[in-house]
Amino acid sequence: MEKEMISMDAKLIFLWMTWIFQLHNCNRLETVIPHFQRRKKRFLIQVIIFLLLHLLMLPLYWWKKYGLLALKSVGVLPPKC
């Protein structure tokens, strides 16, 4: 069940990245109002920071979730009674 959640997160990240790419594509509009350009830039920065923080947290999540299982399977940690 957890593996399905990870693949769903990857699909959502892919959708977010394609949406951001389309939003950032400046060739679609020849004339851009500067106010909306600043608002779009601020929004893009917030989304990029959000995605980077989540990508940086993935190794910690995987370690907490699967790291101890790997150590138990090797025999480093004693099994719980």
PDB file of N, CA, C and O in Angstrom:
ATOM      1  N   MET A   1       0.818  -1.190   0.000  1.00  0.00           N
ATOM      2  CA  MET A   1       0.000   0.000   0.000  1.00  0.00           C
ATOM      3  C   MET A   1       0.866   1.259   0.000  1.00  0.00           C
ATOM      4  O   MET A   1       0.507   2.251  -0.635  1.00  0.00           O
ATOM      5  N   GLU A   2       1.986   1.234   0.694  1.00  0.00           N
ATOM      6  CA  GLU A   2       2.859   2.401   0.745  1.00  0.00           C
ATOM      7  C   GLU A   2       3.517   2.651  -0.617  1.00  0.00           C
ATOM      8  O   GLU A   2       3.738   3.802  -0.992  1.00  0.00           O
ATOM      9  N   LYS A   3       3.829   1.584  -1.356  1.00  0.00           N
ATOM     10  CA  LYS A   3       4.455   1.765  -2.659  1.00  0.00           C
ATOM     11  C   LYS A   3       3.501   2.454  -3.627  1.00  0.00           C
ATOM     12  O   LYS A   3       3.939   3.235  -4.472  1.00  0.00           O
ATOM     13  N   GLU A   4       2.205   2.177  -3.516  1.00  0.00           N
ATOM     14  CA  GLU A   4       1.227   2.852  -4.363  1.00  0.00           C
ATOM     15  C   GLU A   4       1.194   4.341  -4.050  1.00  0.00           C
ATOM     16  O   GLU A   4       1.029   5.160  -4.954  1.00  0.00           O
ATOM     17  N   MET A   5       1.349   4.699  -2.777  1.00  0.00           N
ATOM     18  CA  MET A   5       1.349   6.106  -2.392  1.00  0.00           C
ATOM     19  C   MET A   5       2.554   6.823  -3.007  1.00  0.00           C
ATOM     20  O   MET A   5       2.432   7.962  -3.459  1.00  0.00           O
ATOM     21  N   ILE A   6       3.709   6.166  -3.024  1.00  0.00           N
ATOM     22  CA  ILE A   6       4.900   6.786  -3.589  1.00  0.00           C
ATOM     23  C   ILE A   6       4.725   6.994  -5.083  1.00  0.00           C
ATOM     24  O   ILE A   6       5.090   8.050  -5.600  1.00  0.00           O
ATOM     25  N   SER A   7       4.168   6.003  -5.798  1.00  0.00           N
ATOM     26  CA  SER A   7       3.980   6.165  -7.234  1.00  0.00           C
ATOM     27  C   SER A   7       2.947   7.249  -7.517  1.00  0.00           C
ATOM     28  O   SER A   7       3.077   7.983  -8.497  1.00  0.00           O
ATOM     29  N   MET A   8       1.924   7.359  -6.674  1.00  0.00           N
ATOM     30  CA  MET A   8       0.934   8.414  -6.860  1.00  0.00           C
ATOM     31  C   MET A   8       1.573   9.779  -6.635  1.00  0.00           C
ATOM     32  O   MET A   8       1.261  10.732  -7.349  1.00  0.00           O
ATOM     33  N   ASP A   9       2.470   9.885  -5.645  1.00  0.00           N
ATOM     34  CA  ASP A   9       3.182  11.139  -5.419  1.00  0.00           C
ATOM     35  C   ASP A   9       4.031  11.500  -6.635  1.00  0.00           C
ATOM     36  O   ASP A   9       4.103  12.667  -7.020  1.00  0.00           O
ATOM     37  N   ALA A  10       4.674  10.501  -7.237  1.00  0.00           N
ATOM     38  CA  ALA A  10       5.485  10.766  -8.425  1.00  0.00           C
ATOM     39  C   ALA A  10       4.616  11.259  -9.577  1.00  0.00           C
ATOM     40  O   ALA A  10       5.016  12.158 -10.317  1.00  0.00           O
ATOM     41  N   LYS A  11       3.427  10.673  -9.731  1.00  0.00           N
ATOM     42  CA  LYS A  11       2.524  11.130 -10.790  1.00  0.00           C
ATOM     43  C   LYS A  11       2.076  12.558 -10.537  1.00  0.00           C
ATOM     44  O   LYS A  11       1.998  13.359 -11.468  1.00  0.00           O
ATOM     45  N   LEU A  12       1.781  12.884  -9.281  1.00  0.00           N
ATOM     46  CA  LEU A  12       1.351  14.240  -8.965  1.00  0.00           C
ATOM     47  C   LEU A  12       2.479  15.239  -9.189  1.00  0.00           C
ATOM     48  O   LEU A  12       2.242  16.343  -9.679  1.00  0.00           O
ATOM     49  N   ILE A  13       3.709  14.858  -8.831  1.00  0.00           N
ATOM     50  CA  ILE A  13       4.843  15.751  -9.059  1.00  0.00           C
ATOM     51  C   ILE A  13       5.027  15.986 -10.553  1.00  0.00           C
ATOM     52  O   ILE A  13       5.321  17.104 -10.976  1.00  0.00           O
ATOM     53  N   PHE A  14       4.851  14.918 -11.364  1.00  0.00           N
ATOM     54  CA  PHE A  14       4.975  15.079 -12.812  1.00  0.00           C
ATOM     55  C   PHE A  14       3.916  16.042 -13.340  1.00  0.00           C
ATOM     56  O   PHE A  14       4.216  16.897 -14.174  1.00  0.00           O
ATOM     57  N   LEU A  15       2.675  15.907 -12.857  1.00  0.00           N
ATOM     58  CA  LEU A  15       1.618  16.819 -13.290  1.00  0.00           C
ATOM     59  C   LEU A  15       1.923  18.253 -12.877  1.00  0.00           C
ATOM     60  O   LEU A  15       1.711  19.190 -13.647  1.00  0.00           O
ATOM     61  N   TRP A  16       2.426  18.416 -11.642  1.00  0.00           N
ATOM     62  CA  TRP A  16       2.781  19.758 -11.178  1.00  0.00           C
ATOM     63  C   TRP A  16       3.879  20.354 -12.044  1.00  0.00           C
ATOM     64  O   TRP A  16       3.810  21.527 -12.413  1.00  0.00           O
ATOM     65  N   MET A  17       4.892  19.559 -12.372  1.00  0.00           N
ATOM     66  CA  MET A  17       6.008  20.081 -13.153  1.00  0.00           C
ATOM     67  C   MET A  17       5.566  20.460 -14.566  1.00  0.00           C
ATOM     68  O   MET A  17       6.014  21.480 -15.090  1.00  0.00           O
ATOM     69  N   THR A  18       4.695  19.660 -15.196  1.00  0.00           N
ATOM     70  CA  THR A  18       4.212  20.027 -16.528  1.00  0.00           C
ATOM     71  C   THR A  18       3.367  21.288 -16.464  1.00  0.00           C
ATOM     72  O   THR A  18       3.430  22.133 -17.358  1.00  0.00           O
ATOM     73  N   TRP A  19       2.577  21.414 -15.406  1.00  0.00           N
ATOM     74  CA  TRP A  19       1.749  22.611 -15.259  1.00  0.00           C
ATOM     75  C   TRP A  19       2.624  23.843 -15.060  1.00  0.00           C
ATOM     76  O   TRP A  19       2.359  24.895 -15.642  1.00  0.00           O
ATOM     77  N   ILE A  20       3.660  23.718 -14.243  1.00  0.00           N
ATOM     78  CA  ILE A  20       4.571  24.832 -14.004  1.00  0.00           C
ATOM     79  C   ILE A  20       5.288  25.211 -15.299  1.00  0.00           C
ATOM     80  O   ILE A  20       5.477  26.393 -15.586  1.00  0.00           O
ATOM     81  N   PHE A  21       5.686  24.204 -16.081  1.00  0.00           N
ATOM     82  CA  PHE A  21       6.361  24.487 -17.347  1.00  0.00           C
ATOM     83  C   PHE A  21       5.445  25.267 -18.287  1.00  0.00           C
ATOM     84  O   PHE A  21       5.876  26.222 -18.933  1.00  0.00           O
ATOM     85  N   GLN A  22       4.180  24.854 -18.358  1.00  0.00           N
ATOM     86  CA  GLN A  22       3.235  25.578 -19.207  1.00  0.00           C
ATOM     87  C   GLN A  22       2.992  26.987 -18.683  1.00  0.00           C
ATOM     88  O   GLN A  22       2.840  27.929 -19.461  1.00  0.00           O
ATOM     89  N   LEU A  23       2.958  27.125 -17.380  1.00  0.00           N
ATOM     90  CA  LEU A  23       2.743  28.436 -16.785  1.00  0.00           C
ATOM     91  C   LEU A  23       3.940  29.352 -17.026  1.00  0.00           C
ATOM     92  O   LEU A  23       3.782  30.561 -17.198  1.00  0.00           O
ATOM     93  N   HIS A  24       5.118  28.776 -17.038  1.00  0.00           N
ATOM     94  CA  HIS A  24       6.349  29.549 -17.183  1.00  0.00           C
ATOM     95  C   HIS A  24       6.683  29.844 -18.645  1.00  0.00           C
ATOM     96  O   HIS A  24       7.553  30.667 -18.931  1.00  0.00           O
ATOM     97  N   ASN A  25       5.998  29.179 -19.565  1.00  0.00           N
ATOM     98  CA  ASN A  25       6.274  29.355 -20.982  1.00  0.00           C
ATOM     99  C   ASN A  25       5.848  30.756 -21.410  1.00  0.00           C
ATOM    100  O   ASN A  25       4.655  31.055 -21.466  1.00  0.00           O
ATOM    101  N   CYS A  26       6.803  31.600 -21.705  1.00  0.00           N
ATOM    102  CA  CYS A  26       6.507  33.000 -22.038  1.00  0.00           C
ATOM    103  C   CYS A  26       6.228  33.192 -23.523  1.00  0.00           C
ATOM    104  O   CYS A  26       5.828  34.285 -23.926  1.00  0.00           O
ATOM    105  N   ASN A  27       6.425  32.177 -24.345  1.00  0.00           N
ATOM    106  CA  ASN A  27       6.205  32.329 -25.779  1.00  0.00           C
ATOM    107  C   ASN A  27       4.722  32.361 -26.136  1.00  0.00           C
ATOM    108  O   ASN A  27       4.365  32.764 -27.243  1.00  0.00           O
ATOM    109  N   ARG A  28       3.868  31.947 -25.229  1.00  0.00           N
ATOM    110  CA  ARG A  28       2.434  31.919 -25.526  1.00  0.00           C
ATOM    111  C   ARG A  28       1.861  33.330 -25.598  1.00  0.00           C
ATOM    112  O   ARG A  28       1.047  33.623 -26.474  1.00  0.00           O
ATOM    113  N   LEU A  29       2.273  34.197 -24.693  1.00  0.00           N
ATOM    114  CA  LEU A  29       1.742  35.553 -24.650  1.00  0.00           C
ATOM    115  C   LEU A  29       2.822  36.534 -25.094  1.00  0.00           C
ATOM    116  O   LEU A  29       3.930  36.551 -24.558  1.00  0.00           O
ATOM    117  N   GLU A  30       2.476  37.338 -26.071  1.00  0.00           N
ATOM    118  CA  GLU A  30       3.439  38.336 -26.533  1.00  0.00           C
ATOM    119  C   GLU A  30       3.473  39.531 -25.585  1.00  0.00           C
ATOM    120  O   GLU A  30       4.544  40.055 -25.281  1.00  0.00           O
ATOM    121  N   THR A  31       2.299  39.962 -25.117  1.00  0.00           N
ATOM    122  CA  THR A  31       2.244  41.101 -24.204  1.00  0.00           C
ATOM    123  C   THR A  31       1.835  40.604 -22.830  1.00  0.00           C
ATOM    124  O   THR A  31       0.778  39.995 -22.668  1.00  0.00           O
ATOM    125  N   VAL A  32       2.664  40.864 -21.858  1.00  0.00           N
ATOM    126  CA  VAL A  32       2.386  40.451 -20.487  1.00  0.00           C
ATOM    127  C   VAL A  32       2.345  41.702 -19.621  1.00  0.00           C
ATOM    128  O   VAL A  32       3.245  42.539 -19.674  1.00  0.00           O
ATOM    129  N   ILE A  33       1.302  41.815 -18.833  1.00  0.00           N
ATOM    130  CA  ILE A  33       1.190  42.943 -17.920  1.00  0.00           C
ATOM    131  C   ILE A  33       2.211  42.737 -16.798  1.00  0.00           C
ATOM    132  O   ILE A  33       2.254  41.657 -16.208  1.00  0.00           O
ATOM    133  N   PRO A  34       3.033  43.745 -16.490  1.00  0.00           N
ATOM    134  CA  PRO A  34       4.099  43.562 -15.484  1.00  0.00           C
ATOM    135  C   PRO A  34       3.585  43.116 -14.117  1.00  0.00           C
ATOM    136  O   PRO A  34       4.259  42.350 -13.428  1.00  0.00           O
ATOM    137  N   HIS A  35       2.403  43.584 -13.716  1.00  0.00           N
ATOM    138  CA  HIS A  35       1.872  43.192 -12.413  1.00  0.00           C
ATOM    139  C   HIS A  35       1.660  41.684 -12.346  1.00  0.00           C
ATOM    140  O   HIS A  35       2.027  41.042 -11.363  1.00  0.00           O
ATOM    141  N   PHE A  36       1.070  41.128 -13.392  1.00  0.00           N
ATOM    142  CA  PHE A  36       0.831  39.688 -13.414  1.00  0.00           C
ATOM    143  C   PHE A  36       2.132  38.914 -13.573  1.00  0.00           C
ATOM    144  O   PHE A  36       2.258  37.789 -13.090  1.00  0.00           O
ATOM    145  N   GLN A  37       3.095  39.521 -14.250  1.00  0.00           N
ATOM    146  CA  GLN A  37       4.401  38.877 -14.385  1.00  0.00           C
ATOM    147  C   GLN A  37       5.060  38.720 -13.014  1.00  0.00           C
ATOM    148  O   GLN A  37       5.628  37.668 -12.720  1.00  0.00           O
ATOM    149  N   ARG A  38       4.990  39.752 -12.176  1.00  0.00           N
ATOM    150  CA  ARG A  38       5.564  39.662 -10.823  1.00  0.00           C
ATOM    151  C   ARG A  38       4.812  38.642  -9.991  1.00  0.00           C
ATOM    152  O   ARG A  38       5.421  37.861  -9.260  1.00  0.00           O
ATOM    153  N   ARG A  39       3.487  38.643 -10.098  1.00  0.00           N
ATOM    154  CA  ARG A  39       2.682  37.691  -9.330  1.00  0.00           C
ATOM    155  C   ARG A  39       3.006  36.258  -9.751  1.00  0.00           C
ATOM    156  O   ARG A  39       3.120  35.369  -8.908  1.00  0.00           O
ATOM    157  N   LYS A  40       3.153  36.039 -11.063  1.00  0.00           N
ATOM    158  CA  LYS A  40       3.479  34.706 -11.561  1.00  0.00           C
ATOM    159  C   LYS A  40       4.861  34.279 -11.068  1.00  0.00           C
ATOM    160  O   LYS A  40       5.064  33.123 -10.694  1.00  0.00           O
ATOM    161  N   LYS A  41       5.809  35.216 -11.070  1.00  0.00           N
ATOM    162  CA  LYS A  41       7.164  34.897 -10.607  1.00  0.00           C
ATOM    163  C   LYS A  41       7.157  34.516  -9.130  1.00  0.00           C
ATOM    164  O   LYS A  41       7.800  33.542  -8.739  1.00  0.00           O
ATOM    165  N   ARG A  42       6.437  35.273  -8.309  1.00  0.00           N
ATOM    166  CA  ARG A  42       6.348  34.936  -6.881  1.00  0.00           C
ATOM    167  C   ARG A  42       5.714  33.562  -6.680  1.00  0.00           C
ATOM    168  O   ARG A  42       6.174  32.770  -5.858  1.00  0.00           O
ATOM    169  N   PHE A  43       4.658  33.291  -7.438  1.00  0.00           N
ATOM    170  CA  PHE A  43       3.979  32.002  -7.328  1.00  0.00           C
ATOM    171  C   PHE A  43       4.909  30.860  -7.730  1.00  0.00           C
ATOM    172  O   PHE A  43       4.961  29.832  -7.056  1.00  0.00           O
ATOM    173  N   LEU A  44       5.643  31.043  -8.830  1.00  0.00           N
ATOM    174  CA  LEU A  44       6.569  30.005  -9.279  1.00  0.00           C
ATOM    175  C   LEU A  44       7.663  29.744  -8.246  1.00  0.00           C
ATOM    176  O   LEU A  44       8.046  28.595  -8.026  1.00  0.00           O
ATOM    177  N   ILE A  45       8.159  30.789  -7.622  1.00  0.00           N
ATOM    178  CA  ILE A  45       9.186  30.617  -6.594  1.00  0.00           C
ATOM    179  C   ILE A  45       8.634  29.822  -5.416  1.00  0.00           C
ATOM    180  O   ILE A  45       9.316  28.946  -4.885  1.00  0.00           O
ATOM    181  N   GLN A  46       7.405  30.122  -5.006  1.00  0.00           N
ATOM    182  CA  GLN A  46       6.799  29.382  -3.898  1.00  0.00           C
ATOM    183  C   GLN A  46       6.607  27.915  -4.248  1.00  0.00           C
ATOM    184  O   GLN A  46       6.856  27.042  -3.416  1.00  0.00           O
ATOM    185  N   VAL A  47       6.167  27.634  -5.470  1.00  0.00           N
ATOM    186  CA  VAL A  47       5.952  26.241  -5.881  1.00  0.00           C
ATOM    187  C   VAL A  47       7.276  25.498  -5.966  1.00  0.00           C
ATOM    188  O   VAL A  47       7.361  24.344  -5.546  1.00  0.00           O
ATOM    189  N   ILE A  48       8.303  26.134  -6.497  1.00  0.00           N
ATOM    190  CA  ILE A  48       9.611  25.485  -6.608  1.00  0.00           C
ATOM    191  C   ILE A  48      10.180  25.191  -5.226  1.00  0.00           C
ATOM    192  O   ILE A  48      10.741  24.117  -5.011  1.00  0.00           O
ATOM    193  N   ILE A  49      10.047  26.118  -4.293  1.00  0.00           N
ATOM    194  CA  ILE A  49      10.518  25.878  -2.921  1.00  0.00           C
ATOM    195  C   ILE A  49       9.754  24.722  -2.296  1.00  0.00           C
ATOM    196  O   ILE A  49      10.349  23.877  -1.626  1.00  0.00           O
ATOM    197  N   PHE A  50       8.442  24.676  -2.507  1.00  0.00           N
ATOM    198  CA  PHE A  50       7.622  23.582  -1.979  1.00  0.00           C
ATOM    199  C   PHE A  50       8.090  22.235  -2.526  1.00  0.00           C
ATOM    200  O   PHE A  50       8.245  21.276  -1.771  1.00  0.00           O
ATOM    201  N   LEU A  51       8.315  22.163  -3.840  1.00  0.00           N
ATOM    202  CA  LEU A  51       8.748  20.907  -4.449  1.00  0.00           C
ATOM    203  C   LEU A  51      10.143  20.511  -3.971  1.00  0.00           C
ATOM    204  O   LEU A  51      10.393  19.335  -3.707  1.00  0.00           O
ATOM    205  N   LEU A  52      11.048  21.470  -3.858  1.00  0.00           N
ATOM    206  CA  LEU A  52      12.398  21.147  -3.390  1.00  0.00           C
ATOM    207  C   LEU A  52      12.388  20.631  -1.959  1.00  0.00           C
ATOM    208  O   LEU A  52      13.109  19.687  -1.635  1.00  0.00           O
ATOM    209  N   LEU A  53      11.581  21.240  -1.104  1.00  0.00           N
ATOM    210  CA  LEU A  53      11.504  20.761   0.276  1.00  0.00           C
ATOM    211  C   LEU A  53      10.970  19.339   0.332  1.00  0.00           C
ATOM    212  O   LEU A  53      11.469  18.521   1.105  1.00  0.00           O
ATOM    213  N   HIS A  54       9.958  19.034  -0.479  1.00  0.00           N
ATOM    214  CA  HIS A  54       9.421  17.678  -0.476  1.00  0.00           C
ATOM    215  C   HIS A  54      10.416  16.682  -1.052  1.00  0.00           C
ATOM    216  O   HIS A  54      10.510  15.556  -0.562  1.00  0.00           O
ATOM    217  N   LEU A  55      11.158  17.072  -2.082  1.00  0.00           N
ATOM    218  CA  LEU A  55      12.158  16.169  -2.631  1.00  0.00           C
ATOM    219  C   LEU A  55      13.305  15.944  -1.653  1.00  0.00           C
ATOM    220  O   LEU A  55      13.886  14.859  -1.618  1.00  0.00           O
ATOM    221  N   LEU A  56      13.636  16.961  -0.859  1.00  0.00           N
ATOM    222  CA  LEU A  56      14.690  16.787   0.138  1.00  0.00           C
ATOM    223  C   LEU A  56      14.228  15.915   1.300  1.00  0.00           C
ATOM    224  O   LEU A  56      15.052  15.277   1.955  1.00  0.00           O
ATOM    225  N   MET A  57      12.928  15.877   1.564  1.00  0.00           N
ATOM    226  CA  MET A  57      12.411  15.071   2.664  1.00  0.00           C
ATOM    227  C   MET A  57      12.231  13.605   2.277  1.00  0.00           C
ATOM    228  O   MET A  57      12.090  12.757   3.158  1.00  0.00           O
ATOM    229  N   LEU A  58      12.233  13.285   0.975  1.00  0.00           N
ATOM    230  CA  LEU A  58      12.019  11.903   0.552  1.00  0.00           C
ATOM    231  C   LEU A  58      13.049  10.925   1.118  1.00  0.00           C
ATOM    232  O   LEU A  58      12.648   9.866   1.599  1.00  0.00           O
ATOM    233  N   PRO A  59      14.365  11.220   1.090  1.00  0.00           N
ATOM    234  CA  PRO A  59      15.311  10.255   1.669  1.00  0.00           C
ATOM    235  C   PRO A  59      15.062   9.994   3.153  1.00  0.00           C
ATOM    236  O   PRO A  59      15.212   8.860   3.609  1.00  0.00           O
ATOM    237  N   LEU A  60      14.690  11.012   3.907  1.00  0.00           N
ATOM    238  CA  LEU A  60      14.383  10.819   5.322  1.00  0.00           C
ATOM    239  C   LEU A  60      13.161   9.922   5.484  1.00  0.00           C
ATOM    240  O   LEU A  60      13.136   9.045   6.348  1.00  0.00           O
ATOM    241  N   TYR A  61      12.148  10.145   4.650  1.00  0.00           N
ATOM    242  CA  TYR A  61      10.939   9.313   4.685  1.00  0.00           C
ATOM    243  C   TYR A  61      11.277   7.867   4.352  1.00  0.00           C
ATOM    244  O   TYR A  61      10.831   6.945   5.035  1.00  0.00           O
ATOM    245  N   TRP A  62      12.080   7.669   3.281  1.00  0.00           N
ATOM    246  CA  TRP A  62      12.438   6.308   2.899  1.00  0.00           C
ATOM    247  C   TRP A  62      13.278   5.637   3.981  1.00  0.00           C
ATOM    248  O   TRP A  62      13.120   4.440   4.222  1.00  0.00           O
ATOM    249  N   TRP A  63      14.175   6.389   4.645  1.00  0.00           N
ATOM    250  CA  TRP A  63      14.993   5.794   5.695  1.00  0.00           C
ATOM    251  C   TRP A  63      14.121   5.359   6.863  1.00  0.00           C
ATOM    252  O   TRP A  63      14.286   4.260   7.390  1.00  0.00           O
ATOM    253  N   LYS A  64      13.192   6.224   7.268  1.00  0.00           N
ATOM    254  CA  LYS A  64      12.317   5.870   8.381  1.00  0.00           C
ATOM    255  C   LYS A  64      11.436   4.683   8.024  1.00  0.00           C
ATOM    256  O   LYS A  64      11.167   3.830   8.870  1.00  0.00           O
ATOM    257  N   LYS A  65      10.986   4.624   6.772  1.00  0.00           N
ATOM    258  CA  LYS A  65      10.039   3.595   6.366  1.00  0.00           C
ATOM    259  C   LYS A  65      10.732   2.272   6.072  1.00  0.00           C
ATOM    260  O   LYS A  65      10.294   1.227   6.554  1.00  0.00           O
ATOM    261  N   TYR A  66      11.805   2.299   5.291  1.00  0.00           N
ATOM    262  CA  TYR A  66      12.398   1.068   4.786  1.00  0.00           C
ATOM    263  C   TYR A  66      13.795   0.783   5.322  1.00  0.00           C
ATOM    264  O   TYR A  66      14.289  -0.333   5.155  1.00  0.00           O
ATOM    265  N   GLY A  67      14.443   1.739   5.952  1.00  0.00           N
ATOM    266  CA  GLY A  67      15.800   1.523   6.442  1.00  0.00           C
ATOM    267  C   GLY A  67      15.858   0.496   7.553  1.00  0.00           C
ATOM    268  O   GLY A  67      16.720  -0.383   7.546  1.00  0.00           O
ATOM    269  N   LEU A  68      14.951   0.600   8.507  1.00  0.00           N
ATOM    270  CA  LEU A  68      14.936  -0.360   9.611  1.00  0.00           C
ATOM    271  C   LEU A  68      14.523  -1.745   9.139  1.00  0.00           C
ATOM    272  O   LEU A  68      14.999  -2.749   9.669  1.00  0.00           O
ATOM    273  N   LEU A  69      13.637  -1.808   8.144  1.00  0.00           N
ATOM    274  CA  LEU A  69      13.253  -3.115   7.601  1.00  0.00           C
ATOM    275  C   LEU A  69      14.446  -3.800   6.948  1.00  0.00           C
ATOM    276  O   LEU A  69      14.615  -5.012   7.080  1.00  0.00           O
ATOM    277  N   ALA A  70      15.273  -3.033   6.247  1.00  0.00           N
ATOM    278  CA  ALA A  70      16.455  -3.605   5.607  1.00  0.00           C
ATOM    279  C   ALA A  70      17.447  -4.096   6.654  1.00  0.00           C
ATOM    280  O   ALA A  70      18.045  -5.159   6.487  1.00  0.00           O
ATOM    281  N   LEU A  71      17.628  -3.337   7.730  1.00  0.00           N
ATOM    282  CA  LEU A  71      18.553  -3.767   8.780  1.00  0.00           C
ATOM    283  C   LEU A  71      18.042  -5.019   9.482  1.00  0.00           C
ATOM    284  O   LEU A  71      18.835  -5.885   9.853  1.00  0.00           O
ATOM    285  N   LYS A  72      16.730  -5.124   9.669  1.00  0.00           N
ATOM    286  CA  LYS A  72      16.178  -6.325  10.298  1.00  0.00           C
ATOM    287  C   LYS A  72      16.352  -7.543   9.398  1.00  0.00           C
ATOM    288  O   LYS A  72      16.650  -8.636   9.879  1.00  0.00           O
ATOM    289  N   SER A  73      16.166  -7.354   8.087  1.00  0.00           N
ATOM    290  CA  SER A  73      16.282  -8.495   7.176  1.00  0.00           C
ATOM    291  C   SER A  73      17.724  -8.999   7.095  1.00  0.00           C
ATOM    292  O   SER A  73      17.947 -10.190   6.881  1.00  0.00           O
ATOM    293  N   VAL A  74      18.701  -8.111   7.262  1.00  0.00           N
ATOM    294  CA  VAL A  74      20.105  -8.522   7.249  1.00  0.00           C
ATOM    295  C   VAL A  74      20.472  -9.205   8.555  1.00  0.00           C
ATOM    296  O   VAL A  74      21.363 -10.053   8.585  1.00  0.00           O
ATOM    297  N   GLY A  75      19.795  -8.842   9.631  1.00  0.00           N
ATOM    298  CA  GLY A  75      20.067  -9.452  10.925  1.00  0.00           C
ATOM    299  C   GLY A  75      20.838  -8.550  11.858  1.00  0.00           C
ATOM    300  O   GLY A  75      21.332  -9.005  12.890  1.00  0.00           O
ATOM    301  N   VAL A  76      20.951  -7.291  11.519  1.00  0.00           N
ATOM    302  CA  VAL A  76      21.680  -6.359  12.375  1.00  0.00           C
ATOM    303  C   VAL A  76      20.869  -6.048  13.619  1.00  0.00           C
ATOM    304  O   VAL A  76      21.408  -6.019  14.725  1.00  0.00           O
ATOM    305  N   LEU A  77      19.589  -5.819  13.445  1.00  0.00           N
ATOM    306  CA  LEU A  77      18.719  -5.524  14.580  1.00  0.00           C
ATOM    307  C   LEU A  77      18.035  -6.803  15.058  1.00  0.00           C
ATOM    308  O   LEU A  77      17.640  -7.632  14.238  1.00  0.00           O
ATOM    309  N   PRO A  78      17.892  -6.975  16.360  1.00  0.00           N
ATOM    310  CA  PRO A  78      17.189  -8.164  16.855  1.00  0.00           C
ATOM    311  C   PRO A  78      15.690  -8.041  16.573  1.00  0.00           C
ATOM    312  O   PRO A  78      15.150  -6.937  16.628  1.00  0.00           O
ATOM    313  N   PRO A  79      15.013  -9.142  16.275  1.00  0.00           N
ATOM    314  CA  PRO A  79      13.567  -9.078  16.016  1.00  0.00           C
ATOM    315  C   PRO A  79      12.802  -8.764  17.295  1.00  0.00           C
ATOM    316  O   PRO A  79      13.228  -9.123  18.393  1.00  0.00           O
ATOM    317  N   LYS A  80      11.668  -8.087  17.137  1.00  0.00           N
ATOM    318  CA  LYS A  80      10.828  -7.773  18.291  1.00  0.00           C
ATOM    319  C   LYS A  80      10.087  -9.025  18.735  1.00  0.00           C
ATOM    320  O   LYS A  80       9.697  -9.857  17.915  1.00  0.00           O
ATOM    321  N   CYS A  81       9.898  -9.148  20.052  1.00  0.00           N
ATOM    322  CA  CYS A  81       9.182 -10.308  20.587  1.00  0.00           C
ATOM    323  C   CYS A  81       7.693 -10.057  20.628  1.00  0.00           C
ATOM    324  O   CYS A  81       6.931 -10.926  21.051  1.00  0.00           O
TER     325      CYS A  81
END
